[in-house]
Amino acid sequence: MSTKYKRDPDSTKILREKNIEAEAAKPREVDKSPGVRLEINAEDIRKRLFPEPALIKRKINYMVLRDQEKLLVEWDSDLYDLIVDTYINPSKHGRGALHATGDKKKKNLYMSDVSKCPREIFYAFFEPETARDYTFKGLCFFGDGNMHHEDIQSRLKTARLARNPEGYLELDDPHCTGYYDDLIHIKYDEKAGIEYCDMVEIKTKMPSAIDNVKQSDYDQAQLYHYAAQHSKRLKSKNIKIQNIVLIYKDRSLMSNKIFGTFRVQPDPDRCVDVLNYFRWLEKMVVGEKFLCAHPYERKSTKCQYCKFVEHCWAKIALPPVKLADVDTLIAGAADAELVDSLAQKLRELITLEKDISKEIKTLTPAFLGYMLSKKLVDIAINETEKFTVRHKNTTEWNRDFLKQKIGEKYYSFISTPNAALIKDLIKRFDADASVFEQAKTIKQSKPFLAITKINNSVETEEKEEEETNAD
């Protein structure tokens, strides 16, 4: 082996030592700035040596709680029943009760009666036992209304606007009474010694009703104006009323405004009309026990919310219904063994109606025919849905009967009878609404299937209300 390039170990060691000495002899730059001492404890060392597994995999930007698939809850029927009972039987639970149906006859007219039907006032005076019982929902409305009143009165008092929560008003001619909710101080005339105030009336409304003053509320305000001018109680305290303030509150809290506030000024002409109406009520309805004709239709809002509606319309039969011909559908009814399978299949087809309309038209008559043949109103599809037999309703009018009852003059206003024209005629000429009820016939269309939902025995339809009124 050639030794030409063989390195001497000793010479290598000597060269390395010389290099080290030369490097150490070089001048060094020294950092004279004060250093920052890092204090690291055992926990910091542990975290650096053994980081959390989640932090190793990904960086966490936030943390949220996800919904569980199943909650450990159950319906508390005992507590629910107890709460309902506090409304139905409040005296058992130490609360003030509304008067039960028929336990107290109406003693005199109230100023709020301006919004009521004369027939309702008649029954309240002379046949109060015929009123229907308050529903649980109605009692909830009463309770919530009282709370809304108290809340607004408390806020007006806190804002130092209100000075006299609630007060009594009474008129001698016509004899009627009323209660206002508050007085708002406006100014004080030191020279005359008179305090000027606005009188407050608070009412709870549905969302669509808080933007405009209702006519009956306006009329009640005119009565308050008139009664305040003749109030001995207000005069004794040197209080003079300038305006009536109406405060509406959206009881459902669904509107953006929540409140509607209006200042109603005196309207002498309208006040005369309202006073004359109350004099007529006092003389004819109360004094002579006069039960007038029906001024509103059976399906009107006035009638639907009246507690005497069943008794009031008892002698007027419901319009006859022309049933649809279902014999041909019954003839094509499916066998009972096929019903369960048809229900599931038909549900899928209706969901995809646009794509498979031909198949729907094949199965629907068979399934509907089975329901009609068995006189079934609905058939459950699953725990939340069911098929329901529905009809569209149209109204037919007996024109000869109407001509005979209301005369050619008034019939000319509704020569093509429809709901809007008839409603306008009743309102303009004080016509007897029961006449139109007797001239009406409801015609059903052929039955059809609708998918409805089942939710604790409360059914919510997927389709809009199908009932229509024909001209």
Helices and strands as residue ranges (DSSP letters): H 9-25, H 42-49, H 53-57, H 77-88, G 90-93, E 109-110, G 111-115, H 118-126, G 128-130, H 136-158, E 167-172, E 175-180, E 182-189, E 194-205, G 207-209, H 215-229, H 232-236, E 239-250, E 259-264, H 268-280, I 281-287, H 301-304, H 309-312, E 321-322, H 327-331, G 336-338, H 339-351, H 357-373, E 378-380, E 385-390, E 393-397, H 399-411, G 412-414, H 419-429, H 433-438, E 440-444, E 448-455, E 458-461
